[in-house]
Amino acid sequence: MDPSGRMIEAGVGPQTRQVLENIRAVLESAGLGMRHVLKTTVYMTDLSKFAEMNEVYGQAFQSPFPARATVEVRALPKGAQVGIECVARGG
């Protein structure tokens, strides 16, 4: 969802970008950044679109990359195609 609460309809790539921007904003509000992310879990409704998600995802992180699990799920809230949760640690 974008900051106004609207679902991004454009597909896996744009939705992945928005999710990562949302994560970045939450981290920044806590005084952290993407470098503080230790692990992510990516939920996708269609793993055949993994490459599209992965291309965008890879632009969000630098080495050392966080651990990641990616799983296919039947559905996500509000018809989303991608959801990402992360664990981050300050310091």
Secondary structure, 3 states (H helix, E strand, C coil): CCCCCCCCCCCHHHHHHHHHHHHHHHHHHCCCCHHHEEEEEEEECCHHHHHHHHHHHHCCCCCCCCEEEEEECCCCHHHCCEEEEEEECCC
